[in-house]
């Protein structure tokens, strides 16, 4: 059973034929029963989730420097995503540069500009030579992989943190050279599949209980003394075949001004369902 669960996780991590569905959130078809999507309340430690949720909300109202790394390995293919840039999280404005490194092949970059309700993206080194900008409604794009955010949007990850059903304090550590409180939580099905395409959500739902027993997802959140989230990590234990998945997002320079690039005037509008490659989540 553990091998079957690892196979499902691998498919959700690195599948290349994923299509975008019409669902808007993580609680549509394929959602497990309420009893299957959360831990037994009697077995939980004291819940300090309110502090985590408040910190996520406060962070979503400010600006931040973004430094994210995602490692995905299904035991055969290894991918590393890095996302860097700066965003006005409240206004949804700023820019990001994503890079995908697959095995030993050259890294592939993606440029992104956020202007509020719209996002613009292009591959400056697209193999076919089509380096033109695309435009899409930011809140209509879905995720296609575990621990990925649509369009690499860190605001999406903060929303997932705010959805965590519970959390507990596990210690105090320094992040960005400043003291923080470290919290840990177990993401429930709704949090983990927030804005995940319907096909992937249904596949995960069919193995949810096995996953929670054998490869339980974990969320770690670090909150600074100003009540802001400065680091987030979503991960699973290593799989028997060597597979792994872990995402770490560090937020720094909170509150500092962010330069908002102008929207590319020549950008071509595309359907949200067409935004489904590995680099865009």
C-alpha positions as CSV (number, residue, x, y, z in Angstrom):
1,X,0.0,0.0,0.0
2,X,2.9,2.4,0.7
3,X,4.2,1.9,-2.8
4,X,0.7,2.6,-4.3
5,X,0.5,5.8,-2.2
6,X,4.0,6.9,-3.3
7,X,3.0,6.3,-6.9
8,X,0.0,8.6,-6.6
9,X,2.1,11.2,-4.9
10,X,4.6,10.9,-7.7
11,X,1.9,11.4,-10.3
12,X,0.7,14.5,-8.5
13,X,4.2,15.8,-8.3
14,X,5.6,15.4,-11.8
15,X,2.8,14.6,-14.2
16,X,3.1,16.4,-17.5
17,X,-0.3,15.7,-19.0
18,X,-2.3,17.5,-16.4
19,X,-5.3,19.4,-17.8
20,X,-6.9,22.3,-16.0
21,X,-10.4,21.7,-14.7
22,X,-13.3,24.1,-14.1
23,X,-13.3,23.9,-10.4
24,X,-12.5,27.0,-8.3
25,X,-11.4,25.5,-5.0
26,X,-10.5,22.5,-3.0
27,X,-13.9,21.3,-1.8
28,X,-15.6,20.2,-4.9
29,X,-16.0,16.7,-6.3
30,X,-13.6,14.2,-4.8
31,X,-13.5,15.6,-1.4
32,X,-13.2,13.0,1.3
33,X,-15.7,12.8,4.2
34,X,-15.3,15.2,7.1
35,X,-14.0,12.4,9.3
36,X,-11.3,11.6,6.7
37,X,-10.1,15.1,6.2
38,X,-9.1,16.0,9.8
39,X,-7.5,14.3,12.7
40,X,-9.3,13.1,15.8
41,X,-9.8,16.2,18.0
42,X,-9.0,14.2,21.1
43,X,-5.6,13.3,19.7
44,X,-4.6,16.8,18.8
45,X,-2.2,18.9,21.0
46,X,-3.2,22.3,22.1
47,X,-4.2,24.4,19.1
48,X,-2.2,27.6,18.5
49,X,-3.6,28.0,15.0
50,X,-5.2,31.4,15.8
51,X,-1.7,33.0,16.0
52,X,-0.7,31.4,12.7
53,X,-3.8,32.5,11.0
54,X,-3.5,36.1,12.3
55,X,0.1,36.2,11.1
56,X,-0.8,35.0,7.6
57,X,-3.5,37.7,7.4
58,X,-1.1,40.4,8.6
59,X,1.5,39.3,6.1
60,X,-1.0,39.3,3.2
61,X,-1.5,43.1,3.9
62,X,2.2,44.1,3.4
63,X,5.0,43.8,0.9
64,X,7.8,41.3,0.9
65,X,10.8,40.0,-0.9
66,X,10.1,36.5,-2.2
67,X,12.6,33.6,-2.1
68,X,11.0,30.2,-2.7
69,X,12.5,26.7,-3.5
70,X,10.5,23.6,-4.4
71,X,12.2,20.2,-4.7
72,X,10.2,17.4,-6.4
73,X,11.5,13.9,-7.0
74,X,9.4,10.9,-8.0
75,X,12.4,8.5,-7.7
76,X,13.2,8.9,-11.4
77,X,13.0,12.5,-12.3
78,X,14.2,15.4,-10.1
79,X,13.0,18.9,-10.5
80,X,14.0,22.0,-8.5
81,X,12.0,25.2,-8.8
82,X,13.2,28.6,-7.5
83,X,11.1,31.7,-7.4
84,X,12.5,35.1,-6.6
85,X,11.2,38.6,-6.7
86,X,9.1,41.1,-4.7
87,X,5.4,41.7,-4.3
88,X,3.0,44.1,-2.8
89,X,0.9,41.2,-1.4
90,X,-2.1,43.4,-0.5
91,X,-2.3,45.0,-4.0
92,X,-1.1,41.9,-5.9
93,X,1.6,43.9,-7.7
94,X,5.2,43.1,-8.4
95,X,7.3,40.7,-10.4
96,X,8.8,37.2,-10.0
97,X,11.4,35.2,-11.9
98,X,10.9,31.4,-11.7
99,X,13.5,28.9,-12.8
100,X,13.1,25.1,-13.4
101,X,16.1,22.8,-13.1
102,X,15.3,19.3,-14.2
103,X,18.0,16.7,-13.5
104,X,21.2,18.0,-15.2
105,X,19.6,19.9,-18.0
106,X,19.9,23.7,-18.3
107,X,17.6,25.8,-16.2
108,X,14.5,27.1,-17.9
109,X,13.3,30.6,-16.7
110,X,9.9,32.2,-16.6
111,X,9.2,36.0,-16.1
112,X,6.0,37.1,-14.3
113,X,4.4,40.5,-13.7
114,X,1.5,41.0,-11.4
115,X,-0.6,44.1,-11.7
116,X,-3.5,43.4,-9.3
117,X,-6.2,41.3,-10.9
118,X,-4.1,40.2,-13.9
119,X,-0.9,38.3,-14.3
120,X,1.5,38.4,-17.3
121,X,4.1,35.7,-18.0
122,X,6.6,34.7,-20.7
123,X,9.4,32.3,-21.2
124,X,12.4,34.4,-22.4
125,X,14.2,31.3,-23.6
126,X,11.2,29.4,-25.0
127,X,12.6,26.5,-27.2
128,X,10.3,27.3,-30.2
129,X,11.3,31.0,-30.1
130,X,7.9,32.3,-28.9
131,X,9.0,34.6,-26.1
132,X,5.9,36.8,-26.2
133,X,3.9,37.8,-23.1
134,X,0.7,36.2,-22.1
135,X,-2.0,37.7,-19.9
136,X,-4.5,35.9,-17.7
137,X,-7.0,36.6,-14.9
138,X,-4.9,36.0,-11.8
139,X,-7.6,34.4,-9.7
140,X,-8.8,32.0,-12.4
141,X,-5.7,29.9,-12.8
142,X,-5.5,26.6,-10.9
143,X,-2.6,24.6,-9.6
144,X,-1.7,21.2,-11.1
145,X,0.8,19.8,-8.6
146,X,1.1,19.3,-4.9
147,X,2.6,22.2,-2.9
148,X,2.5,24.4,-6.0
149,X,0.8,27.8,-6.2
150,X,-1.0,28.9,-9.4
151,X,1.4,31.3,-11.3
152,X,3.8,30.8,-8.4
153,X,1.8,33.3,-6.4
154,X,3.0,33.5,-2.8
155,X,-0.4,35.0,-1.8
156,X,-1.8,31.6,-2.5
157,X,0.5,29.9,-0.1
158,X,-0.4,32.5,2.6
159,X,-4.0,31.6,2.1
160,X,-3.2,28.0,2.6
161,X,-1.5,28.8,5.8
162,X,-4.6,30.8,6.9
163,X,-6.7,27.7,6.2
164,X,-4.6,25.3,8.4
165,X,-7.1,23.7,10.8
166,X,-4.7,23.7,13.8
167,X,-1.1,24.3,14.7
168,X,1.2,23.9,17.7
169,X,4.4,25.7,18.8
170,X,7.5,23.6,18.4
171,X,10.2,26.0,19.3
172,X,11.9,29.4,18.7
173,X,14.4,29.9,16.0
174,X,16.1,32.7,14.0
175,X,15.0,33.4,10.4
176,X,16.6,36.2,8.4
177,X,18.7,36.8,11.5
178,X,15.7,37.7,13.7
179,X,14.0,35.6,16.4
180,X,10.8,33.8,15.4
181,X,8.3,31.3,16.8
182,X,8.1,28.0,14.9
183,X,4.7,26.4,14.5
184,X,3.8,23.0,13.0
185,X,0.5,21.8,11.5
186,X,-1.0,18.9,9.5
187,X,-2.7,20.3,6.4
188,X,-6.1,18.9,5.9
189,X,-7.5,17.9,2.5
190,X,-9.2,21.2,1.9
191,X,-6.0,23.2,2.6
192,X,-3.7,20.9,0.5
193,X,-6.0,20.9,-2.5
194,X,-6.9,24.6,-2.5
195,X,-7.4,25.6,-6.1
196,X,-6.0,22.3,-7.3
197,X,-7.5,21.1,-10.6
198,X,-10.4,18.6,-10.3
199,X,-8.6,15.6,-11.8
200,X,-5.7,15.9,-9.4
201,X,-7.9,16.5,-6.4
202,X,-10.0,13.4,-7.2
203,X,-6.9,11.3,-7.5
204,X,-5.6,12.5,-4.2
205,X,-9.0,12.0,-2.5
206,X,-9.0,8.3,-3.4
207,X,-5.8,7.8,-1.5
208,X,-6.2,10.4,1.2
209,X,-6.4,8.1,4.2
210,X,-3.4,6.1,3.1
211,X,-1.4,9.3,2.5
212,X,-2.2,10.6,6.0
213,X,-1.0,7.4,7.5
214,X,2.1,6.7,5.4
215,X,3.3,10.0,4.1
216,X,1.6,12.6,6.3
217,X,1.9,16.1,4.9
218,X,3.3,18.7,7.2
219,X,3.3,22.5,7.3
220,X,5.9,24.5,9.3
221,X,5.4,28.2,9.8
222,X,7.8,30.7,11.3
223,X,6.3,34.0,12.8
224,X,8.4,36.9,13.8
225,X,8.0,39.3,16.8
226,X,6.0,41.7,14.6
227,X,3.4,39.0,14.0
228,X,4.4,38.3,10.3
229,X,5.0,35.0,8.6
230,X,8.7,35.0,7.5
231,X,9.0,31.4,6.4
232,X,6.7,28.6,5.3
233,X,7.6,25.0,4.6
234,X,5.2,22.3,3.2
235,X,6.7,18.8,3.0
236,X,6.2,15.0,3.2
237,X,8.5,12.3,4.5
238,X,10.8,10.7,2.0
239,X,9.3,7.9,0.0
240,X,10.7,4.4,-0.1
241,X,11.8,4.8,-3.8
242,X,13.7,7.9,-3.0
243,X,11.0,10.3,-4.0
244,X,10.5,13.5,-2.1
245,X,8.6,16.8,-2.2
246,X,9.3,19.9,-0.1
247,X,8.5,23.6,-0.6
248,X,10.1,26.4,1.4
249,X,9.1,30.1,1.0
250,X,11.1,32.8,2.8
251,X,9.7,36.3,3.1
252,X,12.0,39.2,3.9
253,X,12.1,43.1,3.6
254,X,8.5,43.2,4.8
255,X,6.9,46.6,4.4
256,X,9.6,48.0,2.1
257,X,8.5,49.6,-1.2
258,X,8.1,47.3,-4.2
259,X,8.6,48.4,-7.8
260,X,5.6,47.5,-10.0
261,X,6.6,46.9,-13.6
262,X,4.2,48.2,-16.3
263,X,1.9,45.7,-17.9
264,X,3.3,44.5,-21.3
265,X,1.1,46.3,-23.8
266,X,1.5,43.6,-26.4
267,X,0.5,40.7,-24.1
268,X,-1.9,38.2,-25.6
269,X,-4.9,37.2,-23.4
270,X,-5.1,33.4,-22.8
271,X,-7.7,31.2,-21.2
272,X,-7.0,30.3,-17.6
273,X,-7.3,26.6,-18.4
274,X,-4.4,26.8,-20.9
275,X,-2.0,27.9,-18.1
276,X,-0.9,24.4,-17.0
277,X,2.9,23.9,-17.5
278,X,5.3,23.0,-14.7
279,X,6.7,26.5,-14.5
280,X,3.4,28.1,-13.9
281,X,2.2,25.7,-11.2
